[in-house]
Amino acid sequence: MQQPQLLHEEKVFKDPVHRYVHVRDKFIWDLINSPEFQRLRRVKQLGTSFFTFHGGEHSRFNHSLGVYELMRRILETFEGRIQLTYEEKLLCLCAALLHDVGHGPFSHSFEKVFKYHHEDWTRAILLGDTQINRILRRFDEEFPKKLAEVINKTYDNKLIVSLISSQLDADRMDYLLRDAYYTGVNYGNFEIERILRVMRPQEDGIVFKFSGMHAVEDYIMSRYQMYWQVYFHPVTRSAEVVLCKIFQRAKWLFATGYKFSQEPVMLLPFLTEKVEVADYLALDESVILFYMQLWRKEEDAILKDLCARFLDRNLFKYVEYNPRDFRLLAELKEQFIEAGIDPMYYLEVDTTSDLPYDFYRAGEEEERIPIMLQMPSGELVELSQKSEIVQAISGKRRFDYKLYFPLDKVMALPGELSRKIRERLGVMEDA
């Protein structure tokens, strides 16, 4: 059985959330220093949230190191409670470190327009012609495949999978704490030390001592608040809408034979839908921002306007939207067309939803692993059976609908037409 290769001296990263990130294994150190992992320094963890929370500029590199550190600490707490082989521990640590390696620039917007999923690219990077793959194969030829299965939640060891992908895992715990720290909000804070102390390994996954239930409740409520106060903030969503419209316009222009002033060479694989792993890895947020700077000087008025809006933070305004009001959207589209404003790019309904916690429901498309409490007797009980707070929000998906539009363009229209549109939107003065 392969033994750990330790560094001559432990490496540490100073970290504002966990104080230090400790690396002792040369295998992990080599993965961190691979080009594919270093690329994550150039991809923001929170996408467009920096428009709303100016401190939210941290990267997926920060987060990935944080998840690794939490996993390392979890494995330390499991010592003496369960016997894990070196390979099993390494799978846990590598899954924590590399779970986000497939994220692209402004990931969610880019994925939405160009129709791909970062999970597929994570798998491609782990299994393809990459330095990460070559490092992983140093351990075992099958190791990259096993790791891809862990991240894809198809690996047969449920404990290992649950540590990186469940309703309370290393990934979620780090991003809540980290995103709260960098955005400057308190919603995402919870007692991480207490949760680690009451976490217990079982063959089918992790459970939590009943005595630590309140710390778990705190985590659930922190997650709920972070989604609605930070991740779904309407200004952040407005920036996402504008970003999607930029990608859509560029894609449409390319498809119709438009001659860009400078050919978008690094985007051609995506525009032609012929993307190789090397093409994907060459893309980061600096590349996207570079093309936006070029496109704000393009002849196409819509692309130029949208890029200027994003770069200068002149985002769309919004109003609450009732999805059952079918006539409103149709009428507004007609009015926008009459006003010479293309509703394809300047009128958008954005829907957000979140399910803060759920227990297993047979037949559900997305199976959620329930959080289990270990009672003093040893009996396992699902969290919402003992927690009134969690029971109150279990299985309750919350939705929010907003209609986004450029108020400045509407305000600049001739008086009566501007008044009619603003009246229909319910915005009668400059907001």
C-alpha positions in Angstrom: 0.0 0.0 0.0 1.4 3.4 -1.0 2.6 5.5 1.9 2.3 9.3 2.2 5.2 11.4 0.8 5.6 14.2 3.3 7.3 17.5 2.5 10.5 18.2 4.3 8.8 21.1 6.0 5.1 21.8 6.5 3.7 24.5 4.2 1.2 27.0 5.5 -1.1 29.6 3.9 -2.3 32.4 6.1 -6.1 32.4 5.8 -8.5 35.0 7.2 -11.2 32.4 7.9 -9.4 29.3 9.2 -6.2 31.2 10.4 -3.9 28.8 8.6 -4.2 26.2 5.8 -1.7 23.4 6.5 -0.1 21.2 3.8 2.1 18.3 4.7 1.6 15.9 1.8 3.8 16.5 -1.3 0.9 15.1 -3.4 -1.4 17.9 -2.3 1.3 20.5 -2.6 1.9 19.5 -6.2 -1.8 19.7 -7.0 -2.0 23.2 -5.6 0.9 24.3 -7.8 -0.5 22.9 -11.0 -1.5 25.4 -13.7 -5.1 24.2 -13.6 -5.5 24.9 -9.9 -3.6 28.2 -10.0 -6.1 29.4 -12.7 -8.7 29.5 -9.9 -7.0 32.6 -8.6 -8.4 34.4 -11.7 -12.0 33.3 -11.2 -14.1 35.0 -8.5 -15.9 32.9 -6.0 -19.0 35.1 -6.0 -19.2 36.2 -9.6 -20.9 39.6 -9.9 -21.5 40.0 -6.1 -18.6 42.5 -6.0 -21.0 45.1 -7.5 -23.1 44.8 -4.4 -20.5 43.9 -1.7 -17.3 45.6 -2.7 -15.2 43.2 -0.5 -16.5 40.1 -2.3 -13.5 39.9 -4.6 -12.2 36.6 -3.3 -11.4 33.8 -5.7 -12.3 30.1 -6.1 -8.6 29.5 -5.2 -9.3 30.9 -1.7 -12.4 28.8 -1.3 -10.8 25.6 -2.5 -7.9 25.9 -0.1 -10.5 26.6 2.7 -12.5 23.4 1.9 -9.3 21.4 1.8 -8.3 22.8 5.3 -11.8 21.9 6.7 -11.6 18.4 5.3 -8.1 18.0 6.8 -9.5 19.0 10.2 -12.5 16.7 9.8 -10.2 13.8 9.1 -8.2 14.6 12.2 -11.3 14.5 14.4 -12.2 11.1 12.9 -8.9 9.6 14.1 -9.7 6.8 16.5 -13.4 6.8 15.5 -13.1 5.1 12.1 -10.3 3.4 10.2 -9.6 5.1 6.9 -6.8 4.0 4.5 -4.3 6.5 3.1 -6.1 6.3 -0.3 -9.5 7.1 1.3 -8.1 10.1 3.2 -6.3 11.3 0.0 -9.6 11.0 -1.9 -11.3 13.2 0.7 -8.5 15.8 0.6 -8.3 15.8 -3.2 -12.0 16.1 -3.7 -12.1 19.0 -1.3 -9.2 20.7 -3.1 -10.4 20.1 -6.7 -14.2 20.1 -6.4 -14.4 23.5 -8.1 -11.5 23.2 -10.6 -14.0 23.1 -13.5 -15.5 26.5 -12.8 -15.2 29.1 -15.6 -15.3 32.9 -15.6 -18.5 34.4 -14.2 -19.4 30.7 -14.1 -23.2 30.7 -13.8 -23.9 33.3 -16.5 -21.4 31.8 -18.9 -22.8 28.3 -18.4 -26.3 29.6 -19.0 -25.6 31.1 -22.4 -23.0 28.6 -23.7 -24.9 25.5 -22.4 -22.4 23.6 -20.4 -21.9 22.6 -16.8 -18.8 23.2 -14.7 -19.2 19.7 -13.2 -18.5 18.2 -16.7 -15.4 20.3 -17.0 -14.1 19.3 -13.6 -14.4 15.7 -14.7 -12.7 16.5 -18.0 -9.8 18.2 -16.2 -9.4 15.3 -13.8 -9.4 12.7 -16.6 -7.9 14.6 -19.5 -4.4 15.7 -20.7 -3.7 18.0 -17.7 -1.0 18.3 -15.1 -3.6 17.5 -12.4 -4.3 14.2 -14.1 -0.6 13.4 -14.3 -0.1 14.1 -10.6 -3.2 12.0 -9.7 -1.9 9.1 -11.7 1.3 9.1 -9.8 -0.7 7.6 -6.9 -2.6 5.1 -9.1 -3.8 4.9 -12.7 -7.4 4.5 -11.4 -7.1 7.4 -8.9 -8.4 10.2 -11.2 -11.4 8.1 -12.1 -12.2 7.4 -8.4 -11.8 11.1 -7.6 -14.2 12.1 -10.4 -16.7 9.6 -9.0 -16.5 11.2 -5.6 -17.0 14.7 -6.9 -19.8 13.4 -9.1 -21.5 11.7 -6.1 -21.4 8.2 -7.7 -18.5 6.7 -5.7 -19.5 3.7 -3.6 -18.2 5.0 -0.3 -21.0 7.1 0.9 -19.1 8.6 3.8 -16.4 10.1 1.5 -19.1 11.5 -0.8 -21.1 13.0 2.1 -18.0 14.9 3.4 -17.8 16.9 0.2 -21.4 16.8 -1.0 -24.4 16.8 1.4 -26.6 19.3 3.2 -23.8 20.0 5.7 -20.4 19.4 4.2 -16.9 20.9 4.0 -17.7 22.8 0.8 -20.8 24.5 2.2 -19.3 25.3 5.6 -16.3 27.1 4.0 -18.2 29.1 1.4 -20.7 30.4 4.0 -18.0 31.5 6.4 -15.7 32.8 3.7 -18.4 34.7 1.7 -19.7 36.3 5.0 -16.2 37.4 5.9 -15.4 39.0 2.5 -18.8 40.6 1.9 -18.8 42.0 5.5 -22.1 40.5 6.6 -22.8 38.5 9.7 -25.5 36.2 8.3 -23.1 33.4 7.3 -21.4 33.0 10.7 -22.0 29.9 12.7 -20.1 27.8 15.3 -17.8 25.8 13.0 -15.7 24.6 15.9 -18.7 23.1 17.7 -19.9 21.4 14.5 -16.5 19.8 14.0 -16.5 18.6 17.6 -20.0 16.9 17.3 -19.4 15.4 13.9 -19.3 11.6 13.9 -18.4 9.2 11.0 -20.7 6.3 10.0 -20.5 3.9 7.1 -23.3 5.6 5.3 -22.2 9.2 6.0 -21.7 11.7 8.8 -24.0 12.3 11.7 -24.0 14.9 14.5 -24.4 14.4 18.3 -27.7 15.5 19.6 -25.9 17.8 22.0 -24.7 19.9 19.0 -28.1 20.3 17.4 -28.2 24.0 18.1 -24.9 24.6 16.2 -26.4 22.7 13.3 -29.6 24.8 13.5 -27.4 27.9 13.4 -25.7 26.6 10.2 -29.0 26.0 8.5 -30.3 29.5 9.3 -27.0 31.0 8.2 -27.3 29.3 4.9 -30.9 30.5 4.5 -29.9 34.1 5.2 -26.9 34.1 3.0 -28.9 33.0 0.0 -31.5 35.7 0.3 -29.3 38.5 1.6 -26.2 38.0 -0.4 -26.3 35.4 -3.2 -29.8 36.5 -4.5 -29.3 40.2 -3.9 -31.2 42.0 -6.7 -28.3 44.3 -7.6 -26.1 41.2 -8.0 -28.8 39.6 -10.1 -29.0 42.7 -12.2 -25.3 42.4 -13.0 -25.9 38.7 -13.9 -28.7 39.7 -16.2 -26.6 42.3 -18.0 -23.7 39.8 -18.3 -25.9 37.1 -19.8 -27.2 39.6 -22.3 -23.6 40.5 -23.3 -22.8 36.8 -24.0 -26.1 36.4 -25.8 -25.5 39.4 -28.0 -21.9 38.4 -28.8 -23.1 34.9 -29.7 -25.9 36.2 -31.9 -23.6 38.6 -33.7 -21.0 35.9 -34.4 -23.7 33.5 -35.7 -25.0 36.2 -38.1 -21.6 37.0 -39.6 -20.9 40.2 -37.8 -17.3 41.4 -38.2 -15.8 42.3 -34.8 -13.2 45.0 -34.8 -10.9 42.5 -33.3 -11.6 38.8 -33.7 -12.5 37.3 -30.3 -9.9 34.5 -30.8 -10.0 33.1 -27.2 -13.8 32.9 -27.4 -14.0 31.2 -30.8 -14.1 27.7 -29.5 -17.2 28.6 -27.4 -18.8 30.5 -30.2 -18.3 27.6 -32.6 -19.2 25.0 -29.9 -15.8 23.2 -30.4 -14.2 23.5 -27.0 -11.3 21.4 -25.9 -9.9 21.2 -22.3 -7.0 23.5 -23.3 -9.4 26.1 -24.7 -11.5 26.0 -21.5 -8.5 26.3 -19.2 -7.2 29.4 -21.1 -10.3 31.3 -20.2 -10.6 33.3 -17.0 -12.3 36.5 -15.9 -9.4 38.8 -17.1 -10.0 37.5 -20.7 -13.8 38.2 -20.5 -13.1 41.7 -19.1 -10.6 42.3 -21.9 -13.2 41.6 -24.6 -15.7 43.8 -22.8 -13.3 46.7 -23.0 -13.0 46.1 -26.7 -16.7 45.5 -27.3 -17.7 48.8 -25.6 -16.1 50.4 -28.7 -17.8 48.1 -31.2 -20.2 49.5 -33.9 -23.1 47.3 -32.6 -25.0 49.7 -30.4 -26.5 47.0 -28.1 -23.2 45.1 -27.4 -21.5 48.5 -26.9 -24.1 49.7 -24.5 -24.3 46.4 -22.5 -20.5 46.2 -22.0 -20.4 49.8 -20.9 -23.2 49.2 -18.4 -21.3 46.2 -16.9 -17.9 47.9 -16.7 -19.3 51.1 -15.3 -21.9 49.5 -13.0 -24.8 51.2 -14.8 -27.0 48.2 -14.2 -30.7 47.5 -14.9 -33.3 48.6 -12.4 -36.0 46.2 -11.2 -39.5 45.9 -10.0 -41.3 43.0 -8.3 -43.0 40.7 -10.8 -46.0 38.5 -10.6 -45.5 35.4 -12.9 -49.2 35.0 -13.2 -49.6 38.4 -14.8 -49.1 37.2 -18.4 -50.4 40.4 -20.0 -47.8 42.7 -18.3 -44.8 41.1 -20.0 -46.5 41.0 -23.4 -47.6 44.6 -23.2 -44.2 45.8 -22.1 -42.5 44.0 -24.9 -44.8 45.7 -27.4 -44.1 49.1 -25.8 -40.4 48.5 -25.8 -40.4 47.6 -29.5 -42.5 50.8 -30.2 -39.9 52.8 -28.3 -37.0 51.2 -30.3 -35.6 49.3 -27.2 -35.0 45.6 -28.0 -36.8 43.6 -25.3 -34.6 40.6 -26.1 -31.7 42.4 -24.4 -33.4 45.0 -22.2 -36.4 43.3 -20.6 -35.8 40.2 -18.4 -37.7 38.3 -15.8 -35.3 36.8 -13.3 -36.4 34.0 -11.0 -34.5 32.9 -7.9 -35.4 30.0 -5.6 -33.9 28.1 -2.7 -34.8 25.1 -0.6 -32.8 25.7 2.7 -33.2 22.1 4.0 -35.1 19.0 3.2 -35.2 15.4 4.2 -35.3 12.5 1.8 -38.5 12.2 -0.2 -39.0 9.1 -2.3 -39.2 9.8 -6.0 -37.7 13.3 -5.8 -35.5 14.1 -8.8 -32.8 15.6 -6.6 -32.1 13.4 -3.6 -31.0 15.3 -0.6 -29.1 13.4 2.1 -30.8 14.3 5.4 -28.8 15.6 8.4 -29.0 12.9 11.1 -28.7 13.4 14.8 -27.1 10.7 17.1 -29.2 10.5 20.3 -27.5 9.6 23.6 -28.9 6.1 23.1 -27.1 5.8 19.8 -30.4 6.0 17.8 -30.2 8.1 14.6 -33.0 10.7 14.2 -33.5 13.1 11.2 -32.8 16.7 12.2 -36.3 18.2 11.6 -37.8 15.6 13.9 -36.1 17.2 16.8 -35.6 20.8 15.7 -38.7 23.0 15.6 -36.7 25.7 13.8 -35.6 23.4 11.0 -39.0 21.7 10.8 -40.6 25.1 10.1 -38.5 25.6 6.9 -38.1 21.9 5.8 -39.3 21.2 2.3 -40.4 24.8 1.8 -39.0 26.2 -1.4 -39.1 30.0 -1.6 -39.3 31.8 -4.9 -38.6 35.4 -5.9 -39.5 37.1 -9.2 -38.1 40.4 -10.5 -38.4 42.2 -13.8 -35.2 44.0 -14.9 -35.0 46.9 -17.4 -32.9 50.0 -18.2 -34.7 52.8 -16.4 -32.4 55.4 -18.0 -33.4 54.4 -21.5 -37.1 54.5 -20.5 -36.7 58.0 -18.9 -35.0 59.3 -22.1 -38.0 58.4 -24.3 -40.5 61.1 -25.4 -42.8 62.2 -22.6 -46.0 60.3 -23.3 -44.3 57.0 -24.3 -42.0 57.2 -21.3 -45.0 57.8 -19.0 -46.9 54.9 -20.4 -44.0 52.4 -19.9 -43.2 53.7 -16.5 -46.9 53.5 -15.5 -47.0 49.9 -16.6 -43.8 49.1 -14.7 -45.1 50.9 -11.6 -42.1 53.3 -11.7 -43.3 56.9 -12.0 -40.1 58.7 -11.2 -36.3 58.2 -11.4 -35.4 55.6 -8.8 
